Amino acid sequence: MERWSGRVAVVTGASGGIGAVLAQELVKKGLKVVGLARRVEKIQELSGNLKTAPGKLYAVKCDVTKEADVKDAFKWIKSNLGGADILINNAGGDSSNTLIDGPAENWKSIFDLNVLALSVCTKEAIQSMRERQVDDGHIVHINSVAGHIILPAEFGFSMYSASKHAVTALTEGLRRELVNLKSKIRVTSISPGVVKTDFLISSGTNVVTPDAMYSSNPYLLPKDIADAVLFALGCPPHVQIHELIIQPVGEKF
């Protein structure tokens, strides 16, 4: 990770859970980290706790489902920090729904956040890298095991799984586009199993409660995912970790 010291990483959804831990760990490695989120005060609070770290955390308010917000955020990054060298697409979510009953607006919100926002952020980051001739940049998608399997129907996560399968396809599609450009920018998909965060609460699911999920299933911690991202970033420039699936021992699906 030494080669990344002093460079700029953008983390979406950095106000809590995996994103907050990722931002913190990157700052500890000496990076300038731009945390994007709607709850910008949460990032500001985290930044205040990292004043003695070798890097620095910047809080930028941004709703990544709004393209104008994303463009404004990357303009701020260009003006204040030069541009982005790393993008970690961590922002994601679900909402309680089924394929039979909907509601359709919940389906749209899932794809707007998990697929389209990720794609817009990726586009802006790669443009930032290419206009500065940064050829060793890195795009990381925080995907899910749900991007490789279909979760049990009773969870009501079918549309969420579809969105994460799209992320799996987009990772490979981006890799091929970069190869065609003869670019050395790398792309990595990190696919965790169950991670203990506030995901179930924010999804609004009424099928399984956090207490029920975490008491009956093994789970990972956000730090486990942050460690995996650091591993992928820290590989030699000629090595690309394309897909990394991480599950707690004993996971049932």
N, C-alpha and C positions, 0 to 999 in steps of 0.2 A: 504493500500500500504506500510505500515511501514516495513513489513516483507521482502519486496523486496529491501530495501535500501542497497546499497553496492554490489548488485548482478549484473549480466551481462545480458543485453538484446541486441539482434541483430535485427536491423530493415533494411529490404531490400527496395530499392527505396527511400532512405532517403534524396535525394538531393532536393526534392521539394514536394509541395502539402501535402497530408495526411502524407506521410512518414517523412517529415521535421518537421511537427507539432508534430507527435508522438515522434520523437527523443527528441525534445525540452521538451515536457511534462514529459517524463520519466527521463530526466536529472534533472528536477526540483524536482522530487520525490526521488532523491538521487541515481539513478541507474548509473552504468557504461554502456553506450550505444555505441554499435558499429554500425555505419551507413555504409551500403554497397550501392554503386552506381557507375556508370561509371563517372558521373560528380563529382568526389571526391572533387573538389575545392569548390563546393557549401556547402558540409558538413563541410569542414574546416572553411569556413566563418561563418557558423552557430555555430560551436564550439567556435569560438572566441568571439561570443556574449553571451556565457554561462559560462564565466570564474568564475562568482560569484555564480553560482548554486551549490547545494550540491553534485550533481553527475558530471559525465564527459562524453563528447561526443568524440568518436574516429572515424576518417574517414578512411575507407579502400576502395580502388578502387577495384571494382568487377563487372563484367558482369555476372549476375546470370544465363544467358542462356548458359554459358560456365562452364561445370562441373569442369574443372581444376581450374578456378578462384574461384569457391565456396569452393573447397577443400583447396586451398591456404588460403582463408580468414579464414576458421575455424582452420587451423593450426596456423595462426597468433593469433587468439583469444585464443587458448590453450596455446601458448607460452607466451603471454603477459598478459592474464587476467585469465587464468585457464580453461576457458570453458564457454559455453553458458547455461544460466538458462531459458531464454525466447527467443523465435523467433517470430517475427512479419513479416509474409510474405505479405508485402505491394506492392512490385513491380508488376506491371501489365500494360496491355495496349491493344490497339486495332489498327487496320489499316483498311483503307477504302476498302471495298470489298463487294461482294454479293456471295451467294451460286451458282447463275446461271453463273456469269461471272468471279468469282475469283478476282484477280489472286491467284493461288495455293500457291505461296511463301508467300503471306500475311496470308493465313490460317496457314501455318507452323509457322510463326513468332508469331502468337497469342498463339498457343498451346505451343510453346517452352518457352515462357515467363510465361503465366498464369497457365500452368499445370505442365510442366516438370521441370522448374526452381524452382517452389514452392515445388515440390516433392523432388528434390535434396537437397534444403536447409533444408527441414524438416528432411530428412534422416541424414544429417550431424549434425543437432542440437540434435536430439534424441540420436544419437551415443555419442555425447559429454556428454549429461546428464547421460546416462546409464553407461558409462565407469567411471564416477565419483560418481555413485550411487546417483545421484540427482533424487529424486522421487517426487518432487513437482514442476517440471518444467512446462512450459506452451507454447503451440504452438498456435499462432493466425493467421488465414487466413483472409486477407481483401478480402472478396468476393464481391457480388453485388446482388441487387434485380434481376439482369439479370440471376442470378443463380437459380432463382425460378420461373421466368416467361419468356415469349418470348417477346422481345421488338418489337415495330411496325416495319414492314418490310421496310418502307421507310427510316429508320435510317441506314440500311445496317449493323446491328450489330448481325446478326444471328450466325456467327461463334464465336463472342465474347461471346454471350449468351451460346453457347454450351460449351465453355471453362469454364465459371463460373458454369454451371451445373456440370461440372466435379469436380470443387473445392468443391461443396456441397457434392458430392458423396465421394470424398477423405476425407473430414472431418469425415464423419460417418465411413468410412473404417478404418481410423487411430484410431478413438475412440475404435472400436471393437478390433483392434490389440493390443492396450494398455490394454484393459480389459483382453484379453487372456494372456498377460504377467503379469497380476496382478500389473500393474504399476499405480501409482497415478499421472503420468504426464497428464495434461489436454489439451484438444484441443477445440478451439472456432472458429466459423465462424462468422464474422461481415459483414453483407450485407447492404451497404448503397444504398439509392436511388441516385438521382442526387446530386452531390457535386460540388461546384464551385471550379474547379482546371483548369489546362491547359490540361486536358485529351482530350478534343475535338480537340485541336490544335495538340497535339502529335499523335493522331490517324489518322490525315490526312483526316478526313471525309469531303466530299464536299456536304453533304446532309443538315447539319444544322450547323450554325455558333454559336460560344459561345454567341454572343450578342442575337441571336434569341432564343437560348435555355434558357438563364437565364432571359430574359425579359418576356418570355411567360410561364415559369414554376417556381414553388417554388423550392428552393434548400437548401441543407445543406452546412455547412462550414467544413473545415478539422478539426477544433477544436471539432466539434460535434462527429466526428468519434474517435478522440483521447480520448475524455471523455468516450465513450462507451468501448474502449479497457481498459482504467484504471478501469472501473467498473468491467469488466470480470476478470481482473487480481486481483482486490482487494477483490473478493468474498472469503469466508472461504475455506480452502483447500478441504473440502468435497463437495463443490458446484461447478458444472461445467456449465457454460453458453455455451451450445452447439451451438446454433444458435441465433443471434440477428439481426433482420431486422429493419433498421432505415430509415424512409422516412420523407421528409418534409411534413408538413400538406398541404393537397390539391394536392399532386402529382397525375398526371393524368393516370399513368400506373402502 
